[in-house]
């Protein structure tokens, strides 16, 4: 009788653990590799993409497409310009260039809300994070395909220019 109880308990735990893991605020329930954490996708992964020949584009973004299908990312290119005459020490220049790039539904997107960076699916990004039309992002491209999108802090962009 005890072995049946152990078996039932074990099966219950096995069924509940994936549901609990999906509730994490650090990683979302996405199919991007093994749902990498935000720290990896802000540091090591972009470095790897750059080593592999990725180009980056900075700007505001809009993602369109069908759920579960392919998406298109439209980037209105911007440039962060250091300027001591501005209160924040910089301004955002519009480069007057708009490009669209294909993106699969399983690519990585990082979003930021209330200072917390989270990994999310394309669908979650469109639903929960795309309302800030002025938010800046760094888009990593291999060829002409989006591999990663991450939020950009203008102060960080200025420091990397120096």
Buried (B, 14 or more C-beta within 10 A) or exposed (E): EEEEEEEEEEEEEEEEEEEEEEEEEEBBBBEBEEBBBBEBBBEEBBEBBEEEEBEBBBBBBBBEBEEEEEBEBBBBBBBBBBEEEEEEEBBBEEEEEEBEBBBBBEBBBBBBEEEEBBBBBBBBBBEEBBEEEEBBBBBBBEEEBBBBBBBBEBEEBBEEEE
